[in-house]
Amino acid sequence: MESRCLMGHQTVSDVVSLNTMSATLTAKPLSFSPHLTAAVIGLAGVLALCQVVGAQQQAERPAKKQKPASELIKKQAPAKVIPRVLEQATSANVSVYISLGKQRAYLKVGDDVAIDTPISTGKRAGMTPQGNFFVVQKDPDHRSSLYGAFVNKNDQIVRAGVSTKIDSAPSGTHFKGAPMQWFMRIGENLQTHRAEGMHVGELPGYPASHGCVRLPKDIAPIIYEKVILGTPVTIGD
């Protein structure tokens, strides 16, 4: 669509045509009549006015506001428990499937899903291992031996978010492992214990753990109750 800026009966298209004429005329040693000179000056003014108006309109457009990070993070769907399936669970027909891509865990009874829950896995690729595992340890009040805080004799936190792999306790403090309630450790077999497992933890809406599978605090005890040592756990995409 042709863009027009009206000034009386003149348009930008007229201005372009007359500017071209003006350039042609000025290339020749010809003298302008007063009327032609006035017309050229007037059209040049129209062009300048259009540029000013366009700049003002651009400046008056409101700047697009950036959404806060909390709104950009995709909210996870809440956990779903299907009672009619869950009540059929036995130690022989229960298994767990963990999807790293969907950030979901499924407690299955045979081929049916009894629990579909949001999770949070390792914050970097490979931190939560993929493959076929088993539940090899259960501890309802487990604490991490790797991650936690340095506390004083009154159990007050002096330094949080520490790792026993790289951090040294300041004088007068000792290490206290992070709580990992309803912990279900996984391993390739019952004799092989990995560091990773399933337990209660914060779910920010994206992978954020050191490798464990974080579960909602109201779902973890249900899964804990239904699994036994030897329950299959599959971790995939």
Secondary structure, 3 states (H helix, E strand, C coil): CCCCCCECCECHHHHHHHHHHHHHHHCCCCCCCHHHHHHHHHHHHHHHHHHHHHHHHHHHCCCCCCCCHHHHCCCCCCCEECHHHHCCCCCCCEEEEEECCCCEEEEEECCEEEEEEECECECCCCCCCCEEEEEEEEEEEEEEEEEEEEECCCCCEEEEEEECCCCCCCCCCEEEEEEEEEEEEEECECCECCCCEEEECCCCCCCCECCCEEECCCCHHHHHHHCCCCCEEEEEC
